[in-house]
């Protein structure tokens, strides 16, 4: 089998699928991609058995067949070749010869029929959503996912689908992020699924900031996201997500309204002298002022004071400043609302202009 393809058509697809390729080398074939050739389409598949990504390119190859090639090596070859370079592929048994100009590369190939494919069982829900809308939901919440927590169900993102609504929730036990949006879907009972961290990371890379629609299919064990030229599939985490509604505190009658950027800068400066391990900062809410105090084992101290809109009683409370800064970096509104009921309660952070976003940061003892 022989076919030619332009380097500029192949490289973006290889860059898109490369993140899915298994880096742990659990099976040799998982470090390869599957290239499936039909007369006018080249389909490239990458998988690590947990996540699968298939991307199609419209090309006139006048061939049919399939082969596997080492993903990382093929990507590096395409990157190193000049723009507009033509690649000629020639398959000979378990070797593939790639020619481009005066360059020659011979790569090992593994049998295409052994390449694993994720089969999705019966779909329990299917709906369309704009790419931009889903990208925003993921971006606003995924930062709060746990990393390698023994409570494995926290190492992913909750998707909750109910009547005409989709909600994303992430928590690591110390903070929580929630966002929701409307969709066109009528179902009797809400559906909750947990998508693993890698699935969320690769899906976010795939989504584009535009109004084109994608189709989401949910089965008992998988989620599948389809657009015009790609199909993304991820296994789901088998576990029960905590009752996040219990964690979200009520909104205080006297919330603090602060300029988001000024607050972020103040906390960043105060954090310089916080304990490097625990990152604790003491925050004091008083009449129209917010003070941030930090100190470390070397007896060094930092104090920041910021003018805010607050008319409640004085409250002193400790937080991990990294969690507050992460949240303030995700919120995009000019002003941010902070609600604290008492010195032992969580802090509820809300963007000034978006009631669908809610962020909770647990207090810490200092």
TACOR-V889386 format. One record per backbone hydrogen bond with DSSP energy under -1.0 kcal/mol. NH is the residue of the N-H (numbers start at 0). CO is the residue of the C=O. Records with the same first field share a line. If there is no record, write none. Layout:
# TACOR-V889386
NH = CO, CO
This chain:
# TACOR-V889386
2 = 88
4 = 86
6 = 84
8 = 5
9 = 5
10 = 6
13 = 9
14 = 10
15 = 11
16 = 12
17 = 13
19 = 16
21 = 29
29 = 26
30 = 27
31 = 28
32 = 68
33 = 44
34 = 66
35 = 42
36 = 64
37 = 40
41 = 56
42 = 35
43 = 54
44 = 33
45 = 52
47 = 50
51 = 232
52 = 45
53 = 230
54 = 43
55 = 228
56 = 41
58 = 39
60 = 38, 58
61 = 38
64 = 36
66 = 34
68 = 32
70 = 30
73 = 69
74 = 70
75 = 71
76 = 72
77 = 73
78 = 74
79 = 75
80 = 76
84 = 81
86 = 4
87 = 98
88 = 2
89 = 96
90 = 0
91 = 94
94 = 91
95 = 106
96 = 89
97 = 104
98 = 87
99 = 102
102 = 99
104 = 97
106 = 95
108 = 93
113 = 110
114 = 111
123 = 217
124 = 217
126 = 215
128 = 213
130 = 211
131 = 209
133 = 129
134 = 130
135 = 131
136 = 132
137 = 133
138 = 134
139 = 135
140 = 137
141 = 137
143 = 140
144 = 141
145 = 153
151 = 149
153 = 150
154 = 151
156 = 194
157 = 168
158 = 192
159 = 166
160 = 190
161 = 164
163 = 184
164 = 161
165 = 180
166 = 159
167 = 178
168 = 157
169 = 176
171 = 174
175 = 359
176 = 169
177 = 357
178 = 167
180 = 165
182 = 163
184 = 182
190 = 160
192 = 158
194 = 156
196 = 154
199 = 195
200 = 196
201 = 197
202 = 198
203 = 199
204 = 200
205 = 201
206 = 202
209 = 207
213 = 128
214 = 225
215 = 126
216 = 223
217 = 124
218 = 221
222 = 233
223 = 216
224 = 231
225 = 214
226 = 229
230 = 53
231 = 224
232 = 51
233 = 222
234 = 49
235 = 220
236 = 193
238 = 236
243 = 241
245 = 242
246 = 243
255 = 337
256 = 308
257 = 335
259 = 333
262 = 258
263 = 259
264 = 260
265 = 261
266 = 262
267 = 263
268 = 264
269 = 265
270 = 266
272 = 269
273 = 270
278 = 274
280 = 318
281 = 292
282 = 316
283 = 290
284 = 314
285 = 288
287 = 309
288 = 285
289 = 305
290 = 283
291 = 303
292 = 281
293 = 301
295 = 299
298 = 295
301 = 293
303 = 291
305 = 289
307 = 287
308 = 256
314 = 284
316 = 282
318 = 280
320 = 278
323 = 319
324 = 320
325 = 321
326 = 322
327 = 323
328 = 324
329 = 325
330 = 326
335 = 257
336 = 349
337 = 255
338 = 347
344 = 341
346 = 360
347 = 338
348 = 358
349 = 336
351 = 334
357 = 177
358 = 348
359 = 175
360 = 346
361 = 173
363 = 317
